Amino acid sequence: MALSPKNKLATTSLALGLVGWAIYLLQWCFDLTLGLLLAAFTAGTSAVCSTILDIMPFALWLAGIVTGHVALGQVKQSGSPGRGRAVWGLVLNYSGLFFIIIFIIIVVILIATGVGVGVLNKIIPPLYK
């Protein structure tokens, strides 16, 4: 009895979800430690690299959602294995996307109400005076 081939898109979706979360969490750790010092010493010019790394998980999660849905369609049509990987990939990718959207909404609300500026001025003394 021959083994049926694994669904590569399901594996890709799962891998994109895991890599997206890993990059996102590592970026948070960097931003809260070395990123603050680097931004202070370079007057914010290091923010370009940080912004690219902030956007990368979002792009990975979007690609993971697409590949996960295509993989589920292939599994349903051909009956090949990989449904579990596709579902877990979709769970990771959608949860990451949901987390980013909620985070952006919270930041916009804080900025719109002016809460963020007052908190930052108390935590970080103004460097531009």
Secondary structure as the mmCIF struct_conf table of DSSP 4:
data_model
#
loop_
_struct_conf.conf_type_id
_struct_conf.id
_struct_conf.beg_label_comp_id
_struct_conf.beg_label_asym_id
_struct_conf.beg_label_seq_id
_struct_conf.end_label_comp_id
_struct_conf.end_label_asym_id
_struct_conf.end_label_seq_id
HELX_LH_PP_P HELX_LH_PP_P1 ALA A 2 LYS A 6
HELX_RH_AL_P HELX_RH_AL_P1 LYS A 8 LEU A 32
TURN_TY1_P TURN_TY1_P1 THR A 33 THR A 33
HELX_RH_AL_P HELX_RH_AL_P2 LEU A 34 PHE A 41
TURN_TY1_P TURN_TY1_P2 THR A 42 SER A 46
HELX_RH_AL_P HELX_RH_AL_P3 ALA A 47 SER A 78
BEND BEND1 PRO A 81 PRO A 81
HELX_RH_AL_P HELX_RH_AL_P4 ARG A 83 THR A 113
TURN_TY1_P TURN_TY1_P3 GLY A 114 GLY A 114
HELX_RH_AL_P HELX_RH_AL_P5 VAL A 115 ILE A 123
BEND BEND2 ILE A 124 ILE A 124
BEND BEND3 LEU A 127 LEU A 127
#
